[in-house]
């Protein structure tokens, strides 16, 4: 998949699955461990507090919130109430 701005390609994205997860890990600073934990829980949501504990972060802290924001902006995660999960488009799964 190629994303573009006008006629200029921005990035060639790998197919959904581990390669696409790896692509985003390399593009978004600091979110790699969070993506790994979320991928390990996919297709289920994980509670914000549980995710923070697995990462050694505070669920209400600035770093945790920044990482969630970095993943939400390009549509990589779904935040529904207290639960967070990877979007199925990232994994290629229709779950």
PDB file of N, CA, C and O in Angstrom:
ATOM      1  N   UNK A   1       0.849  -1.171   0.000  1.00  0.00           N
ATOM      2  CA  UNK A   1       0.000   0.000   0.000  1.00  0.00           C
ATOM      3  C   UNK A   1       0.894   1.234   0.000  1.00  0.00           C
ATOM      4  O   UNK A   1       1.872   1.295   0.745  1.00  0.00           O
ATOM      5  N   UNK A   2       0.561   2.215  -0.833  1.00  0.00           N
ATOM      6  CA  UNK A   2       1.326   3.451  -0.894  1.00  0.00           C
ATOM      7  C   UNK A   2       0.431   4.594  -0.449  1.00  0.00           C
ATOM      8  O   UNK A   2      -0.658   4.792  -0.988  1.00  0.00           O
ATOM      9  N   UNK A   3       0.891   5.333   0.523  1.00  0.00           N
ATOM     10  CA  UNK A   3       0.203   6.548   0.929  1.00  0.00           C
ATOM     11  C   UNK A   3       0.794   7.678   0.106  1.00  0.00           C
ATOM     12  O   UNK A   3       1.981   7.661  -0.217  1.00  0.00           O
ATOM     13  N   UNK A   4      -0.038   8.671  -0.238  1.00  0.00           N
ATOM     14  CA  UNK A   4       0.501   9.749  -1.058  1.00  0.00           C
ATOM     15  C   UNK A   4      -0.066  11.097  -0.649  1.00  0.00           C
ATOM     16  O   UNK A   4      -1.123  11.204  -0.028  1.00  0.00           O
ATOM     17  N   UNK A   5       0.672  12.093  -1.018  1.00  0.00           N
ATOM     18  CA  UNK A   5       0.268  13.475  -0.843  1.00  0.00           C
ATOM     19  C   UNK A   5       0.348  14.064  -2.243  1.00  0.00           C
ATOM     20  O   UNK A   5       1.440  14.356  -2.732  1.00  0.00           O
ATOM     21  N   UNK A   6      -0.800  14.241  -2.892  1.00  0.00           N
ATOM     22  CA  UNK A   6      -0.783  14.644  -4.287  1.00  0.00           C
ATOM     23  C   UNK A   6      -0.232  13.503  -5.111  1.00  0.00           C
ATOM     24  O   UNK A   6      -0.736  12.382  -5.035  1.00  0.00           O
ATOM     25  N   UNK A   7       0.790  13.769  -5.892  1.00  0.00           N
ATOM     26  CA  UNK A   7       1.425  12.739  -6.706  1.00  0.00           C
ATOM     27  C   UNK A   7       2.699  12.199  -6.080  1.00  0.00           C
ATOM     28  O   UNK A   7       3.379  11.366  -6.679  1.00  0.00           O
ATOM     29  N   UNK A   8       3.031  12.667  -4.876  1.00  0.00           N
ATOM     30  CA  UNK A   8       4.278  12.274  -4.228  1.00  0.00           C
ATOM     31  C   UNK A   8       4.035  11.156  -3.227  1.00  0.00           C
ATOM     32  O   UNK A   8       3.308  11.360  -2.255  1.00  0.00           O
ATOM     33  N   UNK A   9       4.629   9.961  -3.435  1.00  0.00           N
ATOM     34  CA  UNK A   9       4.479   8.884  -2.456  1.00  0.00           C
ATOM     35  C   UNK A   9       5.139   9.266  -1.139  1.00  0.00           C
ATOM     36  O   UNK A   9       6.232   9.832  -1.125  1.00  0.00           O
ATOM     37  N   UNK A  10       4.464   8.951  -0.026  1.00  0.00           N
ATOM     38  CA  UNK A  10       5.026   9.241   1.282  1.00  0.00           C
ATOM     39  C   UNK A  10       5.722   8.011   1.838  1.00  0.00           C
ATOM     40  O   UNK A  10       6.851   8.103   2.319  1.00  0.00           O
ATOM     41  N   UNK A  11       5.067   6.869   1.778  1.00  0.00           N
ATOM     42  CA  UNK A  11       5.646   5.649   2.334  1.00  0.00           C
ATOM     43  C   UNK A  11       5.000   4.442   1.683  1.00  0.00           C
ATOM     44  O   UNK A  11       3.816   4.457   1.346  1.00  0.00           O
ATOM     45  N   UNK A  12       5.785   3.413   1.515  1.00  0.00           N
ATOM     46  CA  UNK A  12       5.259   2.144   1.057  1.00  0.00           C
ATOM     47  C   UNK A  12       5.070   1.297   2.305  1.00  0.00           C
ATOM     48  O   UNK A  12       6.031   0.971   3.002  1.00  0.00           O
ATOM     49  N   UNK A  13       3.825   0.946   2.576  1.00  0.00           N
ATOM     50  CA  UNK A  13       3.524   0.187   3.775  1.00  0.00           C
ATOM     51  C   UNK A  13       3.573  -1.309   3.491  1.00  0.00           C
ATOM     52  O   UNK A  13       3.105  -1.760   2.445  1.00  0.00           O
ATOM     53  N   UNK A  14       4.132  -2.070   4.409  1.00  0.00           N
ATOM     54  CA  UNK A  14       4.104  -3.524   4.256  1.00  0.00           C
ATOM     55  C   UNK A  14       2.678  -4.033   4.464  1.00  0.00           C
ATOM     56  O   UNK A  14       1.819  -3.286   4.932  1.00  0.00           O
ATOM     57  N   UNK A  15       2.422  -5.279   4.127  1.00  0.00           N
ATOM     58  CA  UNK A  15       1.077  -5.832   4.329  1.00  0.00           C
ATOM     59  C   UNK A  15       0.760  -5.929   5.822  1.00  0.00           C
ATOM     60  O   UNK A  15       1.668  -5.986   6.651  1.00  0.00           O
ATOM     61  N   UNK A  16      -0.532  -5.948   6.159  1.00  0.00           N
ATOM     62  CA  UNK A  16      -0.914  -6.091   7.566  1.00  0.00           C
ATOM     63  C   UNK A  16      -0.302  -7.340   8.189  1.00  0.00           C
ATOM     64  O   UNK A  16      -0.113  -8.357   7.521  1.00  0.00           O
ATOM     65  N   UNK A  17      -0.002  -7.246   9.460  1.00  0.00           N
ATOM     66  CA  UNK A  17       0.606  -8.350  10.194  1.00  0.00           C
ATOM     67  C   UNK A  17       1.863  -7.872  10.885  1.00  0.00           C
ATOM     68  O   UNK A  17       2.049  -6.671  11.080  1.00  0.00           O
ATOM     69  N   UNK A  18       2.729  -8.801  11.258  1.00  0.00           N
ATOM     70  CA  UNK A  18       3.941  -8.436  12.002  1.00  0.00           C
ATOM     71  C   UNK A  18       4.828  -7.406  11.299  1.00  0.00           C
ATOM     72  O   UNK A  18       5.441  -6.566  11.958  1.00  0.00           O
ATOM     73  N   UNK A  19       4.900  -7.465   9.970  1.00  0.00           N
ATOM     74  CA  UNK A  19       5.734  -6.494   9.245  1.00  0.00           C
ATOM     75  C   UNK A  19       5.178  -5.078   9.383  1.00  0.00           C
ATOM     76  O   UNK A  19       5.940  -4.124   9.538  1.00  0.00           O
ATOM     77  N   UNK A  20       3.864  -4.939   9.327  1.00  0.00           N
ATOM     78  CA  UNK A  20       3.260  -3.617   9.461  1.00  0.00           C
ATOM     79  C   UNK A  20       3.402  -3.102  10.895  1.00  0.00           C
ATOM     80  O   UNK A  20       3.643  -1.914  11.105  1.00  0.00           O
ATOM     81  N   UNK A  21       3.256  -3.974  11.862  1.00  0.00           N
ATOM     82  CA  UNK A  21       3.482  -3.582  13.253  1.00  0.00           C
ATOM     83  C   UNK A  21       4.925  -3.106  13.407  1.00  0.00           C
ATOM     84  O   UNK A  21       5.174  -2.077  14.036  1.00  0.00           O
ATOM     85  N   UNK A  22       5.869  -3.842  12.841  1.00  0.00           N
ATOM     86  CA  UNK A  22       7.279  -3.453  12.889  1.00  0.00           C
ATOM     87  C   UNK A  22       7.543  -2.121  12.207  1.00  0.00           C
ATOM     88  O   UNK A  22       8.349  -1.321  12.683  1.00  0.00           O
ATOM     89  N   UNK A  23       6.868  -1.886  11.098  1.00  0.00           N
ATOM     90  CA  UNK A  23       6.998  -0.614  10.385  1.00  0.00           C
ATOM     91  C   UNK A  23       6.629   0.541  11.308  1.00  0.00           C
ATOM     92  O   UNK A  23       7.372   1.516  11.414  1.00  0.00           O
ATOM     93  N   UNK A  24       5.473   0.433  11.980  1.00  0.00           N
ATOM     94  CA  UNK A  24       5.028   1.510  12.857  1.00  0.00           C
ATOM     95  C   UNK A  24       5.927   1.643  14.075  1.00  0.00           C
ATOM     96  O   UNK A  24       6.138   2.751  14.566  1.00  0.00           O
ATOM     97  N   UNK A  25       6.458   0.535  14.569  1.00  0.00           N
ATOM     98  CA  UNK A  25       7.393   0.618  15.691  1.00  0.00           C
ATOM     99  C   UNK A  25       8.602   1.454  15.320  1.00  0.00           C
ATOM    100  O   UNK A  25       9.135   2.186  16.154  1.00  0.00           O
ATOM    101  N   UNK A  26       9.039   1.350  14.066  1.00  0.00           N
ATOM    102  CA  UNK A  26      10.213   2.102  13.629  1.00  0.00           C
ATOM    103  C   UNK A  26       9.894   3.564  13.319  1.00  0.00           C
ATOM    104  O   UNK A  26      10.800   4.396  13.271  1.00  0.00           O
ATOM    105  N   UNK A  27       8.630   3.880  13.110  1.00  0.00           N
ATOM    106  CA  UNK A  27       8.244   5.240  12.729  1.00  0.00           C
ATOM    107  C   UNK A  27       7.787   6.107  13.896  1.00  0.00           C
ATOM    108  O   UNK A  27       7.889   7.332  13.831  1.00  0.00           O
ATOM    109  N   UNK A  28       7.289   5.492  14.954  1.00  0.00           N
ATOM    110  CA  UNK A  28       6.732   6.253  16.073  1.00  0.00           C
ATOM    111  C   UNK A  28       7.609   6.074  17.303  1.00  0.00           C
ATOM    112  O   UNK A  28       7.694   4.981  17.864  1.00  0.00           O
ATOM    113  N   UNK A  29       8.237   7.116  17.701  1.00  0.00           N
ATOM    114  CA  UNK A  29       9.192   7.089  18.806  1.00  0.00           C
ATOM    115  C   UNK A  29       8.582   6.582  20.110  1.00  0.00           C
ATOM    116  O   UNK A  29       7.541   7.069  20.551  1.00  0.00           O
ATOM    117  N   UNK A  30       9.236   5.606  20.715  1.00  0.00           N
ATOM    118  CA  UNK A  30       8.904   5.125  22.047  1.00  0.00           C
ATOM    119  C   UNK A  30       7.771   4.129  22.153  1.00  0.00           C
ATOM    120  O   UNK A  30       7.588   3.542  23.219  1.00  0.00           O
ATOM    121  N   UNK A  31       6.996   3.909  21.096  1.00  0.00           N
ATOM    122  CA  UNK A  31       5.798   3.087  21.213  1.00  0.00           C
ATOM    123  C   UNK A  31       6.029   1.596  20.968  1.00  0.00           C
ATOM    124  O   UNK A  31       5.093   0.807  21.090  1.00  0.00           O
ATOM    125  N   UNK A  32       7.234   1.200  20.632  1.00  0.00           N
ATOM    126  CA  UNK A  32       7.509  -0.201  20.320  1.00  0.00           C
ATOM    127  C   UNK A  32       7.060  -1.174  21.395  1.00  0.00           C
ATOM    128  O   UNK A  32       6.344  -2.127  21.087  1.00  0.00           O
ATOM    129  N   UNK A  33       7.458  -0.969  22.653  1.00  0.00           N
ATOM    130  CA  UNK A  33       7.012  -1.894  23.698  1.00  0.00           C
ATOM    131  C   UNK A  33       5.491  -1.925  23.858  1.00  0.00           C
ATOM    132  O   UNK A  33       4.918  -2.984  24.119  1.00  0.00           O
ATOM    133  N   UNK A  34       4.835  -0.775  23.705  1.00  0.00           N
ATOM    134  CA  UNK A  34       3.380  -0.738  23.824  1.00  0.00           C
ATOM    135  C   UNK A  34       2.743  -1.528  22.685  1.00  0.00           C
ATOM    136  O   UNK A  34       1.793  -2.278  22.906  1.00  0.00           O
ATOM    137  N   UNK A  35       3.253  -1.366  21.485  1.00  0.00           N
ATOM    138  CA  UNK A  35       2.732  -2.139  20.353  1.00  0.00           C
ATOM    139  C   UNK A  35       2.944  -3.634  20.573  1.00  0.00           C
ATOM    140  O   UNK A  35       2.076  -4.439  20.236  1.00  0.00           O
ATOM    141  N   UNK A  36       4.079  -4.004  21.129  1.00  0.00           N
ATOM    142  CA  UNK A  36       4.342  -5.420  21.398  1.00  0.00           C
ATOM    143  C   UNK A  36       3.321  -5.994  22.383  1.00  0.00           C
ATOM    144  O   UNK A  36       2.796  -7.087  22.167  1.00  0.00           O
ATOM    145  N   UNK A  37       3.041  -5.263  23.460  1.00  0.00           N
ATOM    146  CA  UNK A  37       2.077  -5.741  24.454  1.00  0.00           C
ATOM    147  C   UNK A  37       0.685  -5.830  23.829  1.00  0.00           C
ATOM    148  O   UNK A  37      -0.017  -6.825  24.014  1.00  0.00           O
ATOM    149  N   UNK A  38       0.287  -4.801  23.096  1.00  0.00           N
ATOM    150  CA  UNK A  38      -1.034  -4.814  22.461  1.00  0.00           C
ATOM    151  C   UNK A  38      -1.154  -5.943  21.446  1.00  0.00           C
ATOM    152  O   UNK A  38      -2.203  -6.581  21.350  1.00  0.00           O
ATOM    153  N   UNK A  39      -0.092  -6.194  20.690  1.00  0.00           N
ATOM    154  CA  UNK A  39      -0.110  -7.298  19.727  1.00  0.00           C
ATOM    155  C   UNK A  39      -0.232  -8.641  20.445  1.00  0.00           C
ATOM    156  O   UNK A  39      -0.887  -9.558  19.950  1.00  0.00           O
ATOM    157  N   UNK A  40       0.392  -8.749  21.596  1.00  0.00           N
ATOM    158  CA  UNK A  40       0.307  -9.979  22.372  1.00  0.00           C
ATOM    159  C   UNK A  40      -1.085 -10.241  22.931  1.00  0.00           C
ATOM    160  O   UNK A  40      -1.425 -11.384  23.235  1.00  0.00           O
ATOM    161  N   UNK A  41      -1.887  -9.199  23.069  1.00  0.00           N
ATOM    162  CA  UNK A  41      -3.249  -9.338  23.580  1.00  0.00           C
ATOM    163  C   UNK A  41      -4.290  -9.346  22.471  1.00  0.00           C
ATOM    164  O   UNK A  41      -5.472  -9.567  22.735  1.00  0.00           O
ATOM    165  N   UNK A  42      -3.870  -9.111  21.237  1.00  0.00           N
ATOM    166  CA  UNK A  42      -4.819  -9.010  20.131  1.00  0.00           C
ATOM    167  C   UNK A  42      -5.558 -10.331  19.965  1.00  0.00           C
ATOM    168  O   UNK A  42      -4.912 -11.377  20.029  1.00  0.00           O
ATOM    169  N   UNK A  43      -6.790 -10.347  19.770  1.00  0.00           N
ATOM    170  CA  UNK A  43      -7.788  -9.380  19.367  1.00  0.00           C
ATOM    171  C   UNK A  43      -8.555  -8.811  20.547  1.00  0.00           C
ATOM    172  O   UNK A  43      -9.546  -8.105  20.361  1.00  0.00           O
ATOM    173  N   UNK A  44      -8.119  -9.104  21.729  1.00  0.00           N
ATOM    174  CA  UNK A  44      -8.788  -8.607  22.924  1.00  0.00           C
ATOM    175  C   UNK A  44      -8.257  -7.229  23.303  1.00  0.00           C
ATOM    176  O   UNK A  44      -7.114  -6.874  23.015  1.00  0.00           O
ATOM    177  N   UNK A  45      -9.122  -6.473  23.955  1.00  0.00           N
ATOM    178  CA  UNK A  45      -8.691  -5.200  24.532  1.00  0.00           C
ATOM    179  C   UNK A  45      -7.977  -5.491  25.847  1.00  0.00           C
ATOM    180  O   UNK A  45      -8.220  -6.515  26.485  1.00  0.00           O
ATOM    181  N   UNK A  46      -7.114  -4.599  26.234  1.00  0.00           N
ATOM    182  CA  UNK A  46      -6.438  -4.683  27.519  1.00  0.00           C
ATOM    183  C   UNK A  46      -6.783  -3.410  28.289  1.00  0.00           C
ATOM    184  O   UNK A  46      -6.828  -2.321  27.717  1.00  0.00           O
ATOM    185  N   UNK A  47      -7.024  -3.556  29.578  1.00  0.00           N
ATOM    186  CA  UNK A  47      -7.344  -2.394  30.401  1.00  0.00           C
ATOM    187  C   UNK A  47      -6.150  -1.446  30.443  1.00  0.00           C
ATOM    188  O   UNK A  47      -4.998  -1.880  30.480  1.00  0.00           O
ATOM    189  N   UNK A  48      -6.435  -0.162  30.438  1.00  0.00           N
ATOM    190  CA  UNK A  48      -5.394   0.878  30.486  1.00  0.00           C
ATOM    191  C   UNK A  48      -4.419   0.622  31.635  1.00  0.00           C
ATOM    192  O   UNK A  48      -3.205   0.716  31.452  1.00  0.00           O
ATOM    193  N   UNK A  49      -4.944   0.299  32.814  1.00  0.00           N
ATOM    194  CA  UNK A  49      -4.101   0.074  33.987  1.00  0.00           C
ATOM    195  C   UNK A  49      -3.203  -1.156  33.795  1.00  0.00           C
ATOM    196  O   UNK A  49      -2.028  -1.138  34.161  1.00  0.00           O
ATOM    197  N   UNK A  50      -3.768  -2.220  33.220  1.00  0.00           N
ATOM    198  CA  UNK A  50      -2.985  -3.434  32.985  1.00  0.00           C
ATOM    199  C   UNK A  50      -1.879  -3.181  31.968  1.00  0.00           C
ATOM    200  O   UNK A  50      -0.755  -3.652  32.140  1.00  0.00           O
ATOM    201  N   UNK A  51      -2.193  -2.442  30.914  1.00  0.00           N
ATOM    202  CA  UNK A  51      -1.193  -2.092  29.909  1.00  0.00           C
ATOM    203  C   UNK A  51      -0.068  -1.285  30.546  1.00  0.00           C
ATOM    204  O   UNK A  51       1.109  -1.544  30.294  1.00  0.00           O
ATOM    205  N   UNK A  52      -0.427  -0.322  31.359  1.00  0.00           N
ATOM    206  CA  UNK A  52       0.584   0.505  32.019  1.00  0.00           C
ATOM    207  C   UNK A  52       1.484  -0.339  32.918  1.00  0.00           C
ATOM    208  O   UNK A  52       2.701  -0.155  32.929  1.00  0.00           O
ATOM    209  N   UNK A  53       0.887  -1.263  33.671  1.00  0.00           N
ATOM    210  CA  UNK A  53       1.674  -2.136  34.553  1.00  0.00           C
ATOM    211  C   UNK A  53       2.653  -2.970  33.740  1.00  0.00           C
ATOM    212  O   UNK A  53       3.821  -3.094  34.108  1.00  0.00           O
ATOM    213  N   UNK A  54       2.181  -3.544  32.632  1.00  0.00           N
ATOM    214  CA  UNK A  54       3.068  -4.368  31.799  1.00  0.00           C
ATOM    215  C   UNK A  54       4.235  -3.566  31.234  1.00  0.00           C
ATOM    216  O   UNK A  54       5.298  -4.117  30.949  1.00  0.00           O
ATOM    217  N   UNK A  55       4.029  -2.270  31.077  1.00  0.00           N
ATOM    218  CA  UNK A  55       5.069  -1.400  30.520  1.00  0.00           C
ATOM    219  C   UNK A  55       5.904  -0.717  31.599  1.00  0.00           C
ATOM    220  O   UNK A  55       6.905  -0.070  31.289  1.00  0.00           O
ATOM    221  N   UNK A  56       5.508  -0.852  32.850  1.00  0.00           N
ATOM    222  CA  UNK A  56       6.215  -0.179  33.931  1.00  0.00           C
ATOM    223  C   UNK A  56       5.987   1.322  33.930  1.00  0.00           C
ATOM    224  O   UNK A  56       6.860   2.094  34.327  1.00  0.00           O
ATOM    225  N   UNK A  57       4.800   1.733  33.477  1.00  0.00           N
ATOM    226  CA  UNK A  57       4.451   3.149  33.420  1.00  0.00           C
ATOM    227  C   UNK A  57       3.224   3.405  34.283  1.00  0.00           C
ATOM    228  O   UNK A  57       2.522   2.469  34.665  1.00  0.00           O
ATOM    229  N   UNK A  58       2.967   4.663  34.588  1.00  0.00           N
ATOM    230  CA  UNK A  58       1.762   5.057  35.307  1.00  0.00           C
ATOM    231  C   UNK A  58       0.648   5.313  34.294  1.00  0.00           C
ATOM    232  O   UNK A  58       0.840   6.068  33.341  1.00  0.00           O
ATOM    233  N   UNK A  59      -0.523   4.687  34.495  1.00  0.00           N
ATOM    234  CA  UNK A  59      -1.635   4.820  33.545  1.00  0.00           C
ATOM    235  C   UNK A  59      -2.083   6.271  33.383  1.00  0.00           C
ATOM    236  O   UNK A  59      -2.582   6.641  32.320  1.00  0.00           O
ATOM    237  N   UNK A  60      -1.916   7.091  34.405  1.00  0.00           N
ATOM    238  CA  UNK A  60      -2.300   8.495  34.321  1.00  0.00           C
ATOM    239  C   UNK A  60      -1.145   9.415  34.003  1.00  0.00           C
ATOM    240  O   UNK A  60      -1.298  10.637  34.014  1.00  0.00           O
ATOM    241  N   UNK A  61       0.006   8.841  33.719  1.00  0.00           N
ATOM    242  CA  UNK A  61       1.197   9.641  33.479  1.00  0.00           C
ATOM    243  C   UNK A  61       1.301  10.197  32.074  1.00  0.00           C
ATOM    244  O   UNK A  61       0.632   9.738  31.148  1.00  0.00           O
ATOM    245  N   UNK A  62       2.147  11.186  31.940  1.00  0.00           N
ATOM    246  CA  UNK A  62       2.332  11.848  30.653  1.00  0.00           C
ATOM    247  C   UNK A  62       2.933  10.965  29.577  1.00  0.00           C
ATOM    248  O   UNK A  62       2.519  11.034  28.419  1.00  0.00           O
ATOM    249  N   UNK A  63       3.906  10.132  29.941  1.00  0.00           N
ATOM    250  CA  UNK A  63       4.539   9.265  28.941  1.00  0.00           C
ATOM    251  C   UNK A  63       3.529   8.278  28.383  1.00  0.00           C
ATOM    252  O   UNK A  63       3.442   8.091  27.169  1.00  0.00           O
ATOM    253  N   UNK A  64       2.768   7.648  29.262  1.00  0.00           N
ATOM    254  CA  UNK A  64       1.758   6.688  28.833  1.00  0.00           C
ATOM    255  C   UNK A  64       0.748   7.361  27.906  1.00  0.00           C
ATOM    256  O   UNK A  64       0.423   6.826  26.846  1.00  0.00           O
ATOM    257  N   UNK A  65       0.255   8.522  28.299  1.00  0.00           N
ATOM    258  CA  UNK A  65      -0.721   9.252  27.483  1.00  0.00           C
ATOM    259  C   UNK A  65      -0.141   9.664  26.132  1.00  0.00           C
ATOM    260  O   UNK A  65      -0.832   9.624  25.114  1.00  0.00           O
ATOM    261  N   UNK A  66       1.115  10.056  26.130  1.00  0.00           N
ATOM    262  CA  UNK A  66       1.775  10.433  24.874  1.00  0.00           C
ATOM    263  C   UNK A  66       1.846   9.243  23.924  1.00  0.00           C
ATOM    264  O   UNK A  66       1.573   9.381  22.731  1.00  0.00           O
ATOM    265  N   UNK A  67       2.211   8.078  24.447  1.00  0.00           N
ATOM    266  CA  UNK A  67       2.305   6.885  23.597  1.00  0.00           C
ATOM    267  C   UNK A  67       0.944   6.489  23.040  1.00  0.00           C
ATOM    268  O   UNK A  67       0.833   6.124  21.870  1.00  0.00           O
ATOM    269  N   UNK A  68      -0.091   6.561  23.873  1.00  0.00           N
ATOM    270  CA  UNK A  68      -1.447   6.260  23.384  1.00  0.00           C
ATOM    271  C   UNK A  68      -1.820   7.239  22.282  1.00  0.00           C
ATOM    272  O   UNK A  68      -2.376   6.836  21.260  1.00  0.00           O
ATOM    273  N   UNK A  69      -1.524   8.510  22.475  1.00  0.00           N
ATOM    274  CA  UNK A  69      -1.825   9.530  21.477  1.00  0.00           C
ATOM    275  C   UNK A  69      -1.081   9.258  20.169  1.00  0.00           C
ATOM    276  O   UNK A  69      -1.650   9.409  19.088  1.00  0.00           O
ATOM    277  N   UNK A  70       0.176   8.863  20.266  1.00  0.00           N
ATOM    278  CA  UNK A  70       0.967   8.552  19.064  1.00  0.00           C
ATOM    279  C   UNK A  70       0.369   7.385  18.292  1.00  0.00           C
ATOM    280  O   UNK A  70       0.479   7.331  17.067  1.00  0.00           O
ATOM    281  N   UNK A  71      -0.257   6.462  18.990  1.00  0.00           N
ATOM    282  CA  UNK A  71      -0.880   5.315  18.327  1.00  0.00           C
ATOM    283  C   UNK A  71      -2.288   5.642  17.820  1.00  0.00           C
ATOM    284  O   UNK A  71      -2.731   5.074  16.822  1.00  0.00           O
ATOM    285  N   UNK A  72      -2.978   6.532  18.483  1.00  0.00           N
ATOM    286  CA  UNK A  72      -4.326   6.907  18.052  1.00  0.00           C
ATOM    287  C   UNK A  72      -4.310   7.786  16.813  1.00  0.00           C
ATOM    288  O   UNK A  72      -5.170   7.642  15.944  1.00  0.00           O
ATOM    289  N   UNK A  73      -3.356   8.684  16.717  1.00  0.00           N
ATOM    290  CA  UNK A  73      -3.326   9.641  15.602  1.00  0.00           C
ATOM    291  C   UNK A  73      -3.371   8.963  14.234  1.00  0.00           C
ATOM    292  O   UNK A  73      -4.164   9.377  13.387  1.00  0.00           O
ATOM    293  N   UNK A  74      -2.552   7.935  13.982  1.00  0.00           N
ATOM    294  CA  UNK A  74      -2.643   7.263  12.683  1.00  0.00           C
ATOM    295  C   UNK A  74      -3.679   6.135  12.662  1.00  0.00           C
ATOM    296  O   UNK A  74      -3.749   5.388  11.687  1.00  0.00           O
ATOM    297  N   UNK A  75      -4.476   6.001  13.714  1.00  0.00           N
ATOM    298  CA  UNK A  75      -5.532   4.992  13.731  1.00  0.00           C
ATOM    299  C   UNK A  75      -5.055   3.576  14.003  1.00  0.00           C
ATOM    300  O   UNK A  75      -5.642   2.618  13.499  1.00  0.00           O
ATOM    301  N   UNK A  76      -4.003   3.431  14.790  1.00  0.00           N
ATOM    302  CA  UNK A  76      -3.440   2.107  15.050  1.00  0.00           C
ATOM    303  C   UNK A  76      -4.087   1.397  16.226  1.00  0.00           C
ATOM    304  O   UNK A  76      -4.011   0.173  16.330  1.00  0.00           O
ATOM    305  N   UNK A  77      -4.724   2.155  17.114  1.00  0.00           N
ATOM    306  CA  UNK A  77      -5.391   1.555  18.260  1.00  0.00           C
ATOM    307  C   UNK A  77      -6.810   2.077  18.385  1.00  0.00           C
ATOM    308  O   UNK A  77      -7.151   3.160  17.910  1.00  0.00           O
ATOM    309  N   UNK A  78      -7.617   1.269  19.038  1.00  0.00           N
ATOM    310  CA  UNK A  78      -8.980   1.640  19.379  1.00  0.00           C
ATOM    311  C   UNK A  78      -9.037   1.778  20.893  1.00  0.00           C
ATOM    312  O   UNK A  78      -8.685   0.848  21.620  1.00  0.00           O
ATOM    313  N   UNK A  79      -9.476   2.924  21.363  1.00  0.00           N
ATOM    314  CA  UNK A  79      -9.639   3.144  22.795  1.00  0.00           C
ATOM    315  C   UNK A  79     -11.133   3.225  23.047  1.00  0.00           C
ATOM    316  O   UNK A  79     -11.811   4.142  22.584  1.00  0.00           O
ATOM    317  N   UNK A  80     -11.633   2.242  23.793  1.00  0.00           N
ATOM    318  CA  UNK A  80     -13.065   2.154  24.054  1.00  0.00           C
ATOM    319  C   UNK A  80     -13.267   2.034  25.551  1.00  0.00           C
ATOM    320  O   UNK A  80     -13.110   0.953  26.119  1.00  0.00           O
ATOM    321  N   UNK A  81     -13.615   3.139  26.190  1.00  0.00           N
ATOM    322  CA  UNK A  81     -13.746   3.145  27.644  1.00  0.00           C
ATOM    323  C   UNK A  81     -12.397   2.832  28.269  1.00  0.00           C
ATOM    324  O   UNK A  81     -11.398   3.472  27.942  1.00  0.00           O
ATOM    325  N   UNK A  82     -12.359   1.849  29.171  1.00  0.00           N
ATOM    326  CA  UNK A  82     -11.087   1.519  29.820  1.00  0.00           C
ATOM    327  C   UNK A  82     -10.200   0.577  29.011  1.00  0.00           C
ATOM    328  O   UNK A  82      -9.080   0.276  29.425  1.00  0.00           O
ATOM    329  N   UNK A  83     -10.686   0.109  27.861  1.00  0.00           N
ATOM    330  CA  UNK A  83      -9.928  -0.868  27.076  1.00  0.00           C
ATOM    331  C   UNK A  83      -9.224  -0.268  25.880  1.00  0.00           C
ATOM    332  O   UNK A  83      -9.704   0.684  25.265  1.00  0.00           O
ATOM    333  N   UNK A  84      -8.071  -0.844  25.558  1.00  0.00           N
ATOM    334  CA  UNK A  84      -7.264  -0.417  24.412  1.00  0.00           C
ATOM    335  C   UNK A  84      -6.910  -1.670  23.631  1.00  0.00           C
ATOM    336  O   UNK A  84      -6.525  -2.682  24.218  1.00  0.00           O
ATOM    337  N   UNK A  85      -7.038  -1.610  22.306  1.00  0.00           N
ATOM    338  CA  UNK A  85      -6.632  -2.746  21.478  1.00  0.00           C
ATOM    339  C   UNK A  85      -6.125  -2.266  20.122  1.00  0.00           C
ATOM    340  O   UNK A  85      -6.448  -1.165  19.674  1.00  0.00           O
ATOM    341  N   UNK A  86      -5.334  -3.104  19.487  1.00  0.00           N
ATOM    342  CA  UNK A  86      -4.885  -2.788  18.136  1.00  0.00           C
ATOM    343  C   UNK A  86      -6.057  -2.806  17.186  1.00  0.00           C
ATOM    344  O   UNK A  86      -6.986  -3.593  17.359  1.00  0.00           O
ATOM    345  N   UNK A  87      -6.026  -1.955  16.191  1.00  0.00           N
ATOM    346  CA  UNK A  87      -7.028  -1.979  15.122  1.00  0.00           C
ATOM    347  C   UNK A  87      -6.776  -3.205  14.248  1.00  0.00           C
ATOM    348  O   UNK A  87      -5.627  -3.577  14.007  1.00  0.00           O
ATOM    349  N   UNK A  88      -7.834  -3.817  13.783  1.00  0.00           N
ATOM    350  CA  UNK A  88      -7.692  -5.029  12.970  1.00  0.00           C
ATOM    351  C   UNK A  88      -6.961  -4.756  11.658  1.00  0.00           C
ATOM    352  O   UNK A  88      -6.335  -5.664  11.112  1.00  0.00           O
ATOM    353  N   UNK A  89      -7.022  -3.523  11.135  1.00  0.00           N
ATOM    354  CA  UNK A  89      -6.320  -3.198   9.894  1.00  0.00           C
ATOM    355  C   UNK A  89      -4.799  -3.329  10.050  1.00  0.00           C
ATOM    356  O   UNK A  89      -4.091  -3.564   9.071  1.00  0.00           O
ATOM    357  N   UNK A  90      -4.312  -3.181  11.255  1.00  0.00           N
ATOM    358  CA  UNK A  90      -2.871  -3.295  11.515  1.00  0.00           C
ATOM    359  C   UNK A  90      -2.423  -4.748  11.436  1.00  0.00           C
ATOM    360  O   UNK A  90      -1.329  -5.047  10.958  1.00  0.00           O
ATOM    361  N   UNK A  91      -3.275  -5.639  11.908  1.00  0.00           N
ATOM    362  CA  UNK A  91      -2.909  -7.052  11.948  1.00  0.00           C
ATOM    363  C   UNK A  91      -3.394  -7.812  10.718  1.00  0.00           C
ATOM    364  O   UNK A  91      -2.908  -8.904  10.423  1.00  0.00           O
ATOM    365  N   UNK A  92      -4.354  -7.228  10.002  1.00  0.00           N
ATOM    366  CA  UNK A  92      -4.921  -7.911   8.837  1.00  0.00           C
ATOM    367  C   UNK A  92      -6.009  -8.897   9.219  1.00  0.00           C
ATOM    368  O   UNK A  92      -6.491  -9.658   8.381  1.00  0.00           O
ATOM    369  N   UNK A  93      -6.389  -8.879  10.474  1.00  0.00           N
ATOM    370  CA  UNK A  93      -7.404  -9.792  10.984  1.00  0.00           C
ATOM    371  C   UNK A  93      -8.731  -9.065  11.045  1.00  0.00           C
ATOM    372  O   UNK A  93      -8.763  -7.873  11.349  1.00  0.00           O
ATOM    373  N   UNK A  94      -9.792  -9.732  10.772  1.00  0.00           N
ATOM    374  CA  UNK A  94     -11.118  -9.120  10.808  1.00  0.00           C
ATOM    375  C   UNK A  94     -11.809  -9.311  12.148  1.00  0.00           C
ATOM    376  O   UNK A  94     -13.033  -9.208  12.235  1.00  0.00           O
ATOM    377  N   UNK A  95     -11.031  -9.589  13.199  1.00  0.00           N
ATOM    378  CA  UNK A  95     -11.634  -9.880  14.519  1.00  0.00           C
ATOM    379  C   UNK A  95     -12.362  -8.709  15.111  1.00  0.00           C
ATOM    380  O   UNK A  95     -12.911  -8.813  16.208  1.00  0.00           O
TER     381      UNK A  95
END
